[in-house]
């Protein structure tokens, strides 16, 4: 499994991670794994939410035939 090295981590962030690890009764490494896993899940959920929003929005708009639009544009020149 690959490793990740994080340099110049803010001391406050590290302390918050340590406190969260202690509160959740797990190691700092396990806490960081969980944070990264949840961040990835949130991003996926957010992407799905936005995709659904755009699909609904686009579904209401009438679709046009691109070939017709190109022909019309050529005819006006």
mmJSON file of the N, C-alpha and C atoms, coordinates in Angstrom:
{"data_MODEL":{"atom_site":{
"group_PDB":["ATOM","ATOM","ATOM","ATOM","ATOM","ATOM","ATOM","ATOM","ATOM","ATOM","ATOM","ATOM","ATOM","ATOM","ATOM","ATOM","ATOM","ATOM","ATOM","ATOM","ATOM","ATOM","ATOM","ATOM","ATOM","ATOM","ATOM","ATOM","ATOM","ATOM","ATOM","ATOM","ATOM","ATOM","ATOM","ATOM","ATOM","ATOM","ATOM","ATOM","ATOM","ATOM","ATOM","ATOM","ATOM","ATOM","ATOM","ATOM","ATOM","ATOM","ATOM","ATOM","ATOM","ATOM","ATOM","ATOM","ATOM","ATOM","ATOM","ATOM","ATOM","ATOM","ATOM","ATOM","ATOM","ATOM","ATOM","ATOM","ATOM","ATOM","ATOM","ATOM","ATOM","ATOM","ATOM","ATOM","ATOM","ATOM","ATOM","ATOM","ATOM","ATOM","ATOM","ATOM","ATOM","ATOM","ATOM","ATOM","ATOM","ATOM","ATOM","ATOM","ATOM","ATOM","ATOM","ATOM","ATOM","ATOM","ATOM","ATOM","ATOM","ATOM","ATOM","ATOM","ATOM","ATOM","ATOM","ATOM","ATOM","ATOM","ATOM","ATOM","ATOM","ATOM","ATOM","ATOM","ATOM","ATOM","ATOM","ATOM","ATOM","ATOM","ATOM","ATOM","ATOM","ATOM","ATOM","ATOM","ATOM","ATOM","ATOM","ATOM","ATOM","ATOM","ATOM","ATOM","ATOM","ATOM","ATOM","ATOM","ATOM","ATOM","ATOM","ATOM","ATOM","ATOM","ATOM","ATOM","ATOM","ATOM","ATOM","ATOM","ATOM","ATOM","ATOM","ATOM","ATOM","ATOM","ATOM","ATOM","ATOM","ATOM","ATOM","ATOM","ATOM","ATOM","ATOM","ATOM","ATOM","ATOM","ATOM","ATOM","ATOM","ATOM","ATOM","ATOM","ATOM","ATOM","ATOM","ATOM","ATOM","ATOM","ATOM","ATOM","ATOM","ATOM","ATOM","ATOM","ATOM","ATOM","ATOM","ATOM","ATOM","ATOM","ATOM","ATOM","ATOM","ATOM","ATOM","ATOM","ATOM","ATOM","ATOM","ATOM","ATOM","ATOM","ATOM","ATOM","ATOM","ATOM","ATOM","ATOM","ATOM","ATOM","ATOM","ATOM","ATOM","ATOM","ATOM","ATOM","ATOM","ATOM","ATOM","ATOM","ATOM","ATOM","ATOM","ATOM","ATOM","ATOM","ATOM"],
"id":[1,2,3,4,5,6,7,8,9,10,11,12,13,14,15,16,17,18,19,20,21,22,23,24,25,26,27,28,29,30,31,32,33,34,35,36,37,38,39,40,41,42,43,44,45,46,47,48,49,50,51,52,53,54,55,56,57,58,59,60,61,62,63,64,65,66,67,68,69,70,71,72,73,74,75,76,77,78,79,80,81,82,83,84,85,86,87,88,89,90,91,92,93,94,95,96,97,98,99,100,101,102,103,104,105,106,107,108,109,110,111,112,113,114,115,116,117,118,119,120,121,122,123,124,125,126,127,128,129,130,131,132,133,134,135,136,137,138,139,140,141,142,143,144,145,146,147,148,149,150,151,152,153,154,155,156,157,158,159,160,161,162,163,164,165,166,167,168,169,170,171,172,173,174,175,176,177,178,179,180,181,182,183,184,185,186,187,188,189,190,191,192,193,194,195,196,197,198,199,200,201,202,203,204,205,206,207,208,209,210,211,212,213,214,215,216,217,218,219,220,221,222,223,224,225,226,227,228,229,230,231],
"type_symbol":["N","C","C","N","C","C","N","C","C","N","C","C","N","C","C","N","C","C","N","C","C","N","C","C","N","C","C","N","C","C","N","C","C","N","C","C","N","C","C","N","C","C","N","C","C","N","C","C","N","C","C","N","C","C","N","C","C","N","C","C","N","C","C","N","C","C","N","C","C","N","C","C","N","C","C","N","C","C","N","C","C","N","C","C","N","C","C","N","C","C","N","C","C","N","C","C","N","C","C","N","C","C","N","C","C","N","C","C","N","C","C","N","C","C","N","C","C","N","C","C","N","C","C","N","C","C","N","C","C","N","C","C","N","C","C","N","C","C","N","C","C","N","C","C","N","C","C","N","C","C","N","C","C","N","C","C","N","C","C","N","C","C","N","C","C","N","C","C","N","C","C","N","C","C","N","C","C","N","C","C","N","C","C","N","C","C","N","C","C","N","C","C","N","C","C","N","C","C","N","C","C","N","C","C","N","C","C","N","C","C","N","C","C","N","C","C","N","C","C","N","C","C","N","C","C","N","C","C","N","C","C"],
"label_atom_id":["N","CA","C","N","CA","C","N","CA","C","N","CA","C","N","CA","C","N","CA","C","N","CA","C","N","CA","C","N","CA","C","N","CA","C","N","CA","C","N","CA","C","N","CA","C","N","CA","C","N","CA","C","N","CA","C","N","CA","C","N","CA","C","N","CA","C","N","CA","C","N","CA","C","N","CA","C","N","CA","C","N","CA","C","N","CA","C","N","CA","C","N","CA","C","N","CA","C","N","CA","C","N","CA","C","N","CA","C","N","CA","C","N","CA","C","N","CA","C","N","CA","C","N","CA","C","N","CA","C","N","CA","C","N","CA","C","N","CA","C","N","CA","C","N","CA","C","N","CA","C","N","CA","C","N","CA","C","N","CA","C","N","CA","C","N","CA","C","N","CA","C","N","CA","C","N","CA","C","N","CA","C","N","CA","C","N","CA","C","N","CA","C","N","CA","C","N","CA","C","N","CA","C","N","CA","C","N","CA","C","N","CA","C","N","CA","C","N","CA","C","N","CA","C","N","CA","C","N","CA","C","N","CA","C","N","CA","C","N","CA","C","N","CA","C","N","CA","C","N","CA","C","N","CA","C","N","CA","C","N","CA","C","N","CA","C","N","CA","C"],
"label_alt_id":[null,null,null,null,null,null,null,null,null,null,null,null,null,null,null,null,null,null,null,null,null,null,null,null,null,null,null,null,null,null,null,null,null,null,null,null,null,null,null,null,null,null,null,null,null,null,null,null,null,null,null,null,null,null,null,null,null,null,null,null,null,null,null,null,null,null,null,null,null,null,null,null,null,null,null,null,null,null,null,null,null,null,null,null,null,null,null,null,null,null,null,null,null,null,null,null,null,null,null,null,null,null,null,null,null,null,null,null,null,null,null,null,null,null,null,null,null,null,null,null,null,null,null,null,null,null,null,null,null,null,null,null,null,null,null,null,null,null,null,null,null,null,null,null,null,null,null,null,null,null,null,null,null,null,null,null,null,null,null,null,null,null,null,null,null,null,null,null,null,null,null,null,null,null,null,null,null,null,null,null,null,null,null,null,null,null,null,null,null,null,null,null,null,null,null,null,null,null,null,null,null,null,null,null,null,null,null,null,null,null,null,null,null,null,null,null,null,null,null,null,null,null,null,null,null,null,null,null,null,null,null],
"label_comp_id":["UNK","UNK","UNK","UNK","UNK","UNK","UNK","UNK","UNK","UNK","UNK","UNK","UNK","UNK","UNK","UNK","UNK","UNK","UNK","UNK","UNK","UNK","UNK","UNK","UNK","UNK","UNK","UNK","UNK","UNK","UNK","UNK","UNK","UNK","UNK","UNK","UNK","UNK","UNK","UNK","UNK","UNK","UNK","UNK","UNK","UNK","UNK","UNK","UNK","UNK","UNK","UNK","UNK","UNK","UNK","UNK","UNK","UNK","UNK","UNK","UNK","UNK","UNK","UNK","UNK","UNK","UNK","UNK","UNK","UNK","UNK","UNK","UNK","UNK","UNK","UNK","UNK","UNK","UNK","UNK","UNK","UNK","UNK","UNK","UNK","UNK","UNK","UNK","UNK","UNK","UNK","UNK","UNK","UNK","UNK","UNK","UNK","UNK","UNK","UNK","UNK","UNK","UNK","UNK","UNK","UNK","UNK","UNK","UNK","UNK","UNK","UNK","UNK","UNK","UNK","UNK","UNK","UNK","UNK","UNK","UNK","UNK","UNK","UNK","UNK","UNK","UNK","UNK","UNK","UNK","UNK","UNK","UNK","UNK","UNK","UNK","UNK","UNK","UNK","UNK","UNK","UNK","UNK","UNK","UNK","UNK","UNK","UNK","UNK","UNK","UNK","UNK","UNK","UNK","UNK","UNK","UNK","UNK","UNK","UNK","UNK","UNK","UNK","UNK","UNK","UNK","UNK","UNK","UNK","UNK","UNK","UNK","UNK","UNK","UNK","UNK","UNK","UNK","UNK","UNK","UNK","UNK","UNK","UNK","UNK","UNK","UNK","UNK","UNK","UNK","UNK","UNK","UNK","UNK","UNK","UNK","UNK","UNK","UNK","UNK","UNK","UNK","UNK","UNK","UNK","UNK","UNK","UNK","UNK","UNK","UNK","UNK","UNK","UNK","UNK","UNK","UNK","UNK","UNK","UNK","UNK","UNK","UNK","UNK","UNK","UNK","UNK","UNK","UNK","UNK","UNK"],
"label_asym_id":["A","A","A","A","A","A","A","A","A","A","A","A","A","A","A","A","A","A","A","A","A","A","A","A","A","A","A","A","A","A","A","A","A","A","A","A","A","A","A","A","A","A","A","A","A","A","A","A","A","A","A","A","A","A","A","A","A","A","A","A","A","A","A","A","A","A","A","A","A","A","A","A","A","A","A","A","A","A","A","A","A","A","A","A","A","A","A","A","A","A","A","A","A","A","A","A","A","A","A","A","A","A","A","A","A","A","A","A","A","A","A","A","A","A","A","A","A","A","A","A","A","A","A","A","A","A","A","A","A","A","A","A","A","A","A","A","A","A","A","A","A","A","A","A","A","A","A","A","A","A","A","A","A","A","A","A","A","A","A","A","A","A","A","A","A","A","A","A","A","A","A","A","A","A","A","A","A","A","A","A","A","A","A","A","A","A","A","A","A","A","A","A","A","A","A","A","A","A","A","A","A","A","A","A","A","A","A","A","A","A","A","A","A","A","A","A","A","A","A","A","A","A","A","A","A","A","A","A","A","A","A"],
"label_entity_id":["1","1","1","1","1","1","1","1","1","1","1","1","1","1","1","1","1","1","1","1","1","1","1","1","1","1","1","1","1","1","1","1","1","1","1","1","1","1","1","1","1","1","1","1","1","1","1","1","1","1","1","1","1","1","1","1","1","1","1","1","1","1","1","1","1","1","1","1","1","1","1","1","1","1","1","1","1","1","1","1","1","1","1","1","1","1","1","1","1","1","1","1","1","1","1","1","1","1","1","1","1","1","1","1","1","1","1","1","1","1","1","1","1","1","1","1","1","1","1","1","1","1","1","1","1","1","1","1","1","1","1","1","1","1","1","1","1","1","1","1","1","1","1","1","1","1","1","1","1","1","1","1","1","1","1","1","1","1","1","1","1","1","1","1","1","1","1","1","1","1","1","1","1","1","1","1","1","1","1","1","1","1","1","1","1","1","1","1","1","1","1","1","1","1","1","1","1","1","1","1","1","1","1","1","1","1","1","1","1","1","1","1","1","1","1","1","1","1","1","1","1","1","1","1","1","1","1","1","1","1","1"],
"label_seq_id":[1,1,1,2,2,2,3,3,3,4,4,4,5,5,5,6,6,6,7,7,7,8,8,8,9,9,9,10,10,10,11,11,11,12,12,12,13,13,13,14,14,14,15,15,15,16,16,16,17,17,17,18,18,18,19,19,19,20,20,20,21,21,21,22,22,22,23,23,23,24,24,24,25,25,25,26,26,26,27,27,27,28,28,28,29,29,29,30,30,30,31,31,31,32,32,32,33,33,33,34,34,34,35,35,35,36,36,36,37,37,37,38,38,38,39,39,39,40,40,40,41,41,41,42,42,42,43,43,43,44,44,44,45,45,45,46,46,46,47,47,47,48,48,48,49,49,49,50,50,50,51,51,51,52,52,52,53,53,53,54,54,54,55,55,55,56,56,56,57,57,57,58,58,58,59,59,59,60,60,60,61,61,61,62,62,62,63,63,63,64,64,64,65,65,65,66,66,66,67,67,67,68,68,68,69,69,69,70,70,70,71,71,71,72,72,72,73,73,73,74,74,74,75,75,75,76,76,76,77,77,77],
"pdbx_PDB_ins_code":[null,null,null,null,null,null,null,null,null,null,null,null,null,null,null,null,null,null,null,null,null,null,null,null,null,null,null,null,null,null,null,null,null,null,null,null,null,null,null,null,null,null,null,null,null,null,null,null,null,null,null,null,null,null,null,null,null,null,null,null,null,null,null,null,null,null,null,null,null,null,null,null,null,null,null,null,null,null,null,null,null,null,null,null,null,null,null,null,null,null,null,null,null,null,null,null,null,null,null,null,null,null,null,null,null,null,null,null,null,null,null,null,null,null,null,null,null,null,null,null,null,null,null,null,null,null,null,null,null,null,null,null,null,null,null,null,null,null,null,null,null,null,null,null,null,null,null,null,null,null,null,null,null,null,null,null,null,null,null,null,null,null,null,null,null,null,null,null,null,null,null,null,null,null,null,null,null,null,null,null,null,null,null,null,null,null,null,null,null,null,null,null,null,null,null,null,null,null,null,null,null,null,null,null,null,null,null,null,null,null,null,null,null,null,null,null,null,null,null,null,null,null,null,null,null,null,null,null,null,null,null],
"Cartn_x":[0.849,0.0,0.897,0.557,1.395,1.385,2.442,2.564,2.456,2.045,1.945,2.695,3.5,4.232,3.651,3.254,2.698,3.705,4.225,5.214,4.557,5.171,4.754,3.296,2.855,1.498,1.403,0.385,0.168,0.038,0.691,0.668,-0.747,-1.59,-2.976,-3.741,-3.505,-4.168,-3.738,-2.445,-1.935,-2.543,-2.608,-3.193,-4.667,-5.397,-6.811,-6.954,-6.079,-6.115,-5.801,-4.823,-4.474,-5.627,-6.262,-7.397,-8.552,-8.814,-9.882,-9.547,-8.292,-7.869,-8.071,-7.679,-7.85,-9.334,-10.153,-11.589,-12.248,-11.738,-12.3,-11.606,-10.666,-9.932,-9.255,-8.517,-7.748,-6.435,-5.553,-4.243,-4.391,-3.354,-3.347,-3.448,-2.737,-2.784,-4.199,-4.868,-6.237,-7.17,-6.941,-7.763,-7.57,-6.322,-6.034,-6.64,-6.557,-7.2,-8.696,-9.327,-10.766,-11.104,-10.315,-10.54,-10.45,-9.43,-9.261,-10.386,-10.782,-11.87,-13.171,-13.464,-14.685,-14.626,-13.46,-13.319,-13.605,-13.123,-13.367,-14.851,-15.494,-16.92,-17.73,-17.354,-18.062,-17.939,-16.759,-16.566,-17.412,-17.479,-18.291,-19.765,-20.206,-21.602,-21.917,-20.999,-21.194,-21.249,-20.393,-20.396,-21.727,-22.215,-23.509,-24.64,-24.59,-25.632,-25.645,-24.464,-24.385,-24.788,-24.416,-24.802,-26.314,-26.941,-28.401,-29.055,-28.519,-29.048,-28.959,-27.797,-27.618,-28.467,-28.591,-29.426,-30.88,-31.362,-32.73,-32.858,-31.871,-31.893,-31.856,-31.013,-30.901,-32.117,-32.721,-33.901,-35.067,-35.155,-36.237,-36.014,-34.773,-34.475,-34.727,-35.274,-35.481,-34.145,-33.969,-32.714,-32.823,-31.751,-31.75,-30.832,-31.139,-30.329,-29.155,-27.942,-26.768,-26.603,-26.962,-26.838,-27.736,-28.933,-29.854,-29.284,-28.717,-28.145,-26.959,-26.133,-24.971,-25.439,-26.436,-26.963,-27.537,-28.286,-28.894,-27.81,-26.751,-25.652,-24.944,-24.737,-24.1,-24.962,-26.274,-27.187,-27.244,-26.952,-27.038,-25.757,-24.748,-23.476,-23.426],
"Cartn_y":[-1.172,0.0,1.238,2.255,3.457,4.262,5.009,5.908,7.349,8.208,9.635,10.382,11.334,12.163,13.573,14.093,15.447,16.327,17.297,18.202,19.516,20.189,21.526,21.574,20.539,20.508,21.499,22.307,23.296,22.589,23.124,22.506,22.377,23.384,23.33,22.175,21.956,20.854,19.524,19.385,18.156,17.927,18.965,18.839,18.454,19.013,18.662,17.201,16.752,15.345,14.42,14.794,13.989,13.94,15.082,15.133,14.278,14.347,13.542,12.056,11.705,10.304,9.806,10.622,10.256,10.098,11.037,10.987,9.768,9.371,8.218,6.905,6.989,5.829,5.045,5.8,5.146,5.896,5.306,5.911,7.135,7.944,9.114,8.669,7.599,7.092,6.638,5.935,5.484,6.69,7.718,8.935,9.615,9.707,10.336,9.514,8.203,7.34,7.642,7.758,8.02,9.394,10.388,11.743,11.741,11.096,11.05,10.255,9.154,8.347,9.152,9.866,10.677,11.843,12.434,13.539,13.061,11.887,11.323,11.022,10.505,10.204,11.478,12.515,13.798,14.348,14.276,14.795,14.029,12.726,11.913,12.254,12.409,12.763,14.139,15.085,16.436,16.411,15.616,15.489,14.926,13.912,13.323,14.329,15.086,16.086,17.127,17.624,18.623,18.048,16.813,16.178,16.054,15.647,15.527,16.881,17.904,19.256,19.698,19.48,19.897,19.067,17.776,16.947,17.394,17.758,18.276,19.589,20.436,21.739,21.595,20.714,20.501,19.77,18.94,18.201,19.117,20.232,21.196,21.979,22.164,22.944,22.079,22.682,21.947,21.705,20.528,20.213,20.611,21.096,21.499,20.579,20.459,19.643,20.493,20.055,20.863,21.022,20.0,20.105,21.214,21.328,22.381,23.75,23.87,25.153,25.535,24.571,24.848,25.278,24.565,24.942,26.354,26.661,27.985,29.062,28.787,29.736,29.923,28.865,28.963,29.741,29.552,30.223,31.723,32.166,33.601,34.349,33.648,34.308,34.731],
"Cartn_z":[0.0,0.0,0.0,-0.781,-0.852,0.453,0.635,1.781,1.314,2.22,1.938,3.032,2.619,3.567,3.499,4.641,4.695,5.415,4.699,5.281,5.664,6.61,7.045,7.485,8.155,8.686,9.841,9.815,10.865,12.223,13.234,14.563,15.113,14.854,15.339,14.697,13.422,12.721,13.324,13.562,14.159,15.54,16.337,17.672,17.594,16.64,16.462,16.042,15.172,14.757,15.924,16.717,17.882,18.878,19.109,20.029,19.519,18.214,17.621,17.732,17.497,17.613,19.041,19.985,21.4,21.731,21.281,21.562,20.918,19.773,19.063,19.419,20.382,20.88,19.759,18.947,17.887,17.708,16.928,16.69,15.786,15.787,14.909,13.45,13.114,11.745,11.372,12.253,11.99,11.839,12.64,12.552,11.195,10.762,9.47,8.338,8.419,7.418,7.349,8.51,8.553,7.974,8.312,7.79,6.266,5.732,4.271,3.607,4.216,3.668,3.635,4.731,4.786,3.801,3.63,2.679,1.266,0.934,-0.387,-0.574,0.425,0.35,0.207,0.94,0.836,-0.572,-1.145,-2.49,-3.499,-3.344,-4.24,-4.073,-2.824,-2.564,-3.132,-2.97,-3.504,-5.026,-5.642,-7.102,-7.578,-6.902,-7.272,-7.099,-6.016,-5.77,-6.88,-7.237,-8.297,-9.654,-9.912,-11.172,-11.277,-10.194,-10.182,-10.412,-9.77,-9.931,-11.397,-12.018,-13.413,-14.37,-14.102,-14.959,-14.917,-13.733,-13.613,-14.372,-14.203,-14.86,-16.386,-16.878,-18.316,-18.876,-18.048,-18.494,-18.815,-18.141,-18.383,-19.663,-20.02,-21.221,-22.448,-23.461,-24.692,-25.367,-25.862,-26.539,-28.0,-28.53,-29.928,-30.723,-31.991,-32.884,-33.349,-33.03,-33.364,-34.87,-35.646,-37.105,-37.638,-37.103,-37.526,-37.185,-36.006,-35.597,-36.483,-36.826,-37.686,-39.074,-39.624,-40.938,-40.913,-39.874,-39.752,-39.68,-38.906,-38.795,-40.139,-40.88,-42.196,-43.183,-43.091,-44.029,-43.785,-42.576,-42.269,-42.618,-43.033,-43.36,-44.78],
"occupancy":[1.0,1.0,1.0,1.0,1.0,1.0,1.0,1.0,1.0,1.0,1.0,1.0,1.0,1.0,1.0,1.0,1.0,1.0,1.0,1.0,1.0,1.0,1.0,1.0,1.0,1.0,1.0,1.0,1.0,1.0,1.0,1.0,1.0,1.0,1.0,1.0,1.0,1.0,1.0,1.0,1.0,1.0,1.0,1.0,1.0,1.0,1.0,1.0,1.0,1.0,1.0,1.0,1.0,1.0,1.0,1.0,1.0,1.0,1.0,1.0,1.0,1.0,1.0,1.0,1.0,1.0,1.0,1.0,1.0,1.0,1.0,1.0,1.0,1.0,1.0,1.0,1.0,1.0,1.0,1.0,1.0,1.0,1.0,1.0,1.0,1.0,1.0,1.0,1.0,1.0,1.0,1.0,1.0,1.0,1.0,1.0,1.0,1.0,1.0,1.0,1.0,1.0,1.0,1.0,1.0,1.0,1.0,1.0,1.0,1.0,1.0,1.0,1.0,1.0,1.0,1.0,1.0,1.0,1.0,1.0,1.0,1.0,1.0,1.0,1.0,1.0,1.0,1.0,1.0,1.0,1.0,1.0,1.0,1.0,1.0,1.0,1.0,1.0,1.0,1.0,1.0,1.0,1.0,1.0,1.0,1.0,1.0,1.0,1.0,1.0,1.0,1.0,1.0,1.0,1.0,1.0,1.0,1.0,1.0,1.0,1.0,1.0,1.0,1.0,1.0,1.0,1.0,1.0,1.0,1.0,1.0,1.0,1.0,1.0,1.0,1.0,1.0,1.0,1.0,1.0,1.0,1.0,1.0,1.0,1.0,1.0,1.0,1.0,1.0,1.0,1.0,1.0,1.0,1.0,1.0,1.0,1.0,1.0,1.0,1.0,1.0,1.0,1.0,1.0,1.0,1.0,1.0,1.0,1.0,1.0,1.0,1.0,1.0,1.0,1.0,1.0,1.0,1.0,1.0,1.0,1.0,1.0,1.0,1.0,1.0,1.0,1.0,1.0,1.0,1.0,1.0],
"B_iso_or_equiv":[0.0,0.0,0.0,0.0,0.0,0.0,0.0,0.0,0.0,0.0,0.0,0.0,0.0,0.0,0.0,0.0,0.0,0.0,0.0,0.0,0.0,0.0,0.0,0.0,0.0,0.0,0.0,0.0,0.0,0.0,0.0,0.0,0.0,0.0,0.0,0.0,0.0,0.0,0.0,0.0,0.0,0.0,0.0,0.0,0.0,0.0,0.0,0.0,0.0,0.0,0.0,0.0,0.0,0.0,0.0,0.0,0.0,0.0,0.0,0.0,0.0,0.0,0.0,0.0,0.0,0.0,0.0,0.0,0.0,0.0,0.0,0.0,0.0,0.0,0.0,0.0,0.0,0.0,0.0,0.0,0.0,0.0,0.0,0.0,0.0,0.0,0.0,0.0,0.0,0.0,0.0,0.0,0.0,0.0,0.0,0.0,0.0,0.0,0.0,0.0,0.0,0.0,0.0,0.0,0.0,0.0,0.0,0.0,0.0,0.0,0.0,0.0,0.0,0.0,0.0,0.0,0.0,0.0,0.0,0.0,0.0,0.0,0.0,0.0,0.0,0.0,0.0,0.0,0.0,0.0,0.0,0.0,0.0,0.0,0.0,0.0,0.0,0.0,0.0,0.0,0.0,0.0,0.0,0.0,0.0,0.0,0.0,0.0,0.0,0.0,0.0,0.0,0.0,0.0,0.0,0.0,0.0,0.0,0.0,0.0,0.0,0.0,0.0,0.0,0.0,0.0,0.0,0.0,0.0,0.0,0.0,0.0,0.0,0.0,0.0,0.0,0.0,0.0,0.0,0.0,0.0,0.0,0.0,0.0,0.0,0.0,0.0,0.0,0.0,0.0,0.0,0.0,0.0,0.0,0.0,0.0,0.0,0.0,0.0,0.0,0.0,0.0,0.0,0.0,0.0,0.0,0.0,0.0,0.0,0.0,0.0,0.0,0.0,0.0,0.0,0.0,0.0,0.0,0.0,0.0,0.0,0.0,0.0,0.0,0.0,0.0,0.0,0.0,0.0,0.0,0.0],
"pdbx_formal_charge":[null,null,null,null,null,null,null,null,null,null,null,null,null,null,null,null,null,null,null,null,null,null,null,null,null,null,null,null,null,null,null,null,null,null,null,null,null,null,null,null,null,null,null,null,null,null,null,null,null,null,null,null,null,null,null,null,null,null,null,null,null,null,null,null,null,null,null,null,null,null,null,null,null,null,null,null,null,null,null,null,null,null,null,null,null,null,null,null,null,null,null,null,null,null,null,null,null,null,null,null,null,null,null,null,null,null,null,null,null,null,null,null,null,null,null,null,null,null,null,null,null,null,null,null,null,null,null,null,null,null,null,null,null,null,null,null,null,null,null,null,null,null,null,null,null,null,null,null,null,null,null,null,null,null,null,null,null,null,null,null,null,null,null,null,null,null,null,null,null,null,null,null,null,null,null,null,null,null,null,null,null,null,null,null,null,null,null,null,null,null,null,null,null,null,null,null,null,null,null,null,null,null,null,null,null,null,null,null,null,null,null,null,null,null,null,null,null,null,null,null,null,null,null,null,null,null,null,null,null,null,null],
"auth_seq_id":[1,1,1,2,2,2,3,3,3,4,4,4,5,5,5,6,6,6,7,7,7,8,8,8,9,9,9,10,10,10,11,11,11,12,12,12,13,13,13,14,14,14,15,15,15,16,16,16,17,17,17,18,18,18,19,19,19,20,20,20,21,21,21,22,22,22,23,23,23,24,24,24,25,25,25,26,26,26,27,27,27,28,28,28,29,29,29,30,30,30,31,31,31,32,32,32,33,33,33,34,34,34,35,35,35,36,36,36,37,37,37,38,38,38,39,39,39,40,40,40,41,41,41,42,42,42,43,43,43,44,44,44,45,45,45,46,46,46,47,47,47,48,48,48,49,49,49,50,50,50,51,51,51,52,52,52,53,53,53,54,54,54,55,55,55,56,56,56,57,57,57,58,58,58,59,59,59,60,60,60,61,61,61,62,62,62,63,63,63,64,64,64,65,65,65,66,66,66,67,67,67,68,68,68,69,69,69,70,70,70,71,71,71,72,72,72,73,73,73,74,74,74,75,75,75,76,76,76,77,77,77],
"auth_comp_id":["UNK","UNK","UNK","UNK","UNK","UNK","UNK","UNK","UNK","UNK","UNK","UNK","UNK","UNK","UNK","UNK","UNK","UNK","UNK","UNK","UNK","UNK","UNK","UNK","UNK","UNK","UNK","UNK","UNK","UNK","UNK","UNK","UNK","UNK","UNK","UNK","UNK","UNK","UNK","UNK","UNK","UNK","UNK","UNK","UNK","UNK","UNK","UNK","UNK","UNK","UNK","UNK","UNK","UNK","UNK","UNK","UNK","UNK","UNK","UNK","UNK","UNK","UNK","UNK","UNK","UNK","UNK","UNK","UNK","UNK","UNK","UNK","UNK","UNK","UNK","UNK","UNK","UNK","UNK","UNK","UNK","UNK","UNK","UNK","UNK","UNK","UNK","UNK","UNK","UNK","UNK","UNK","UNK","UNK","UNK","UNK","UNK","UNK","UNK","UNK","UNK","UNK","UNK","UNK","UNK","UNK","UNK","UNK","UNK","UNK","UNK","UNK","UNK","UNK","UNK","UNK","UNK","UNK","UNK","UNK","UNK","UNK","UNK","UNK","UNK","UNK","UNK","UNK","UNK","UNK","UNK","UNK","UNK","UNK","UNK","UNK","UNK","UNK","UNK","UNK","UNK","UNK","UNK","UNK","UNK","UNK","UNK","UNK","UNK","UNK","UNK","UNK","UNK","UNK","UNK","UNK","UNK","UNK","UNK","UNK","UNK","UNK","UNK","UNK","UNK","UNK","UNK","UNK","UNK","UNK","UNK","UNK","UNK","UNK","UNK","UNK","UNK","UNK","UNK","UNK","UNK","UNK","UNK","UNK","UNK","UNK","UNK","UNK","UNK","UNK","UNK","UNK","UNK","UNK","UNK","UNK","UNK","UNK","UNK","UNK","UNK","UNK","UNK","UNK","UNK","UNK","UNK","UNK","UNK","UNK","UNK","UNK","UNK","UNK","UNK","UNK","UNK","UNK","UNK","UNK","UNK","UNK","UNK","UNK","UNK","UNK","UNK","UNK","UNK","UNK","UNK"],
"auth_asym_id":["A","A","A","A","A","A","A","A","A","A","A","A","A","A","A","A","A","A","A","A","A","A","A","A","A","A","A","A","A","A","A","A","A","A","A","A","A","A","A","A","A","A","A","A","A","A","A","A","A","A","A","A","A","A","A","A","A","A","A","A","A","A","A","A","A","A","A","A","A","A","A","A","A","A","A","A","A","A","A","A","A","A","A","A","A","A","A","A","A","A","A","A","A","A","A","A","A","A","A","A","A","A","A","A","A","A","A","A","A","A","A","A","A","A","A","A","A","A","A","A","A","A","A","A","A","A","A","A","A","A","A","A","A","A","A","A","A","A","A","A","A","A","A","A","A","A","A","A","A","A","A","A","A","A","A","A","A","A","A","A","A","A","A","A","A","A","A","A","A","A","A","A","A","A","A","A","A","A","A","A","A","A","A","A","A","A","A","A","A","A","A","A","A","A","A","A","A","A","A","A","A","A","A","A","A","A","A","A","A","A","A","A","A","A","A","A","A","A","A","A","A","A","A","A","A","A","A","A","A","A","A"],
"auth_atom_id":["N","CA","C","N","CA","C","N","CA","C","N","CA","C","N","CA","C","N","CA","C","N","CA","C","N","CA","C","N","CA","C","N","CA","C","N","CA","C","N","CA","C","N","CA","C","N","CA","C","N","CA","C","N","CA","C","N","CA","C","N","CA","C","N","CA","C","N","CA","C","N","CA","C","N","CA","C","N","CA","C","N","CA","C","N","CA","C","N","CA","C","N","CA","C","N","CA","C","N","CA","C","N","CA","C","N","CA","C","N","CA","C","N","CA","C","N","CA","C","N","CA","C","N","CA","C","N","CA","C","N","CA","C","N","CA","C","N","CA","C","N","CA","C","N","CA","C","N","CA","C","N","CA","C","N","CA","C","N","CA","C","N","CA","C","N","CA","C","N","CA","C","N","CA","C","N","CA","C","N","CA","C","N","CA","C","N","CA","C","N","CA","C","N","CA","C","N","CA","C","N","CA","C","N","CA","C","N","CA","C","N","CA","C","N","CA","C","N","CA","C","N","CA","C","N","CA","C","N","CA","C","N","CA","C","N","CA","C","N","CA","C","N","CA","C","N","CA","C","N","CA","C","N","CA","C","N","CA","C","N","CA","C","N","CA","C","N","CA","C"],
"pdbx_PDB_model_num":[1,1,1,1,1,1,1,1,1,1,1,1,1,1,1,1,1,1,1,1,1,1,1,1,1,1,1,1,1,1,1,1,1,1,1,1,1,1,1,1,1,1,1,1,1,1,1,1,1,1,1,1,1,1,1,1,1,1,1,1,1,1,1,1,1,1,1,1,1,1,1,1,1,1,1,1,1,1,1,1,1,1,1,1,1,1,1,1,1,1,1,1,1,1,1,1,1,1,1,1,1,1,1,1,1,1,1,1,1,1,1,1,1,1,1,1,1,1,1,1,1,1,1,1,1,1,1,1,1,1,1,1,1,1,1,1,1,1,1,1,1,1,1,1,1,1,1,1,1,1,1,1,1,1,1,1,1,1,1,1,1,1,1,1,1,1,1,1,1,1,1,1,1,1,1,1,1,1,1,1,1,1,1,1,1,1,1,1,1,1,1,1,1,1,1,1,1,1,1,1,1,1,1,1,1,1,1,1,1,1,1,1,1,1,1,1,1,1,1,1,1,1,1,1,1,1,1,1,1,1,1]
}}}
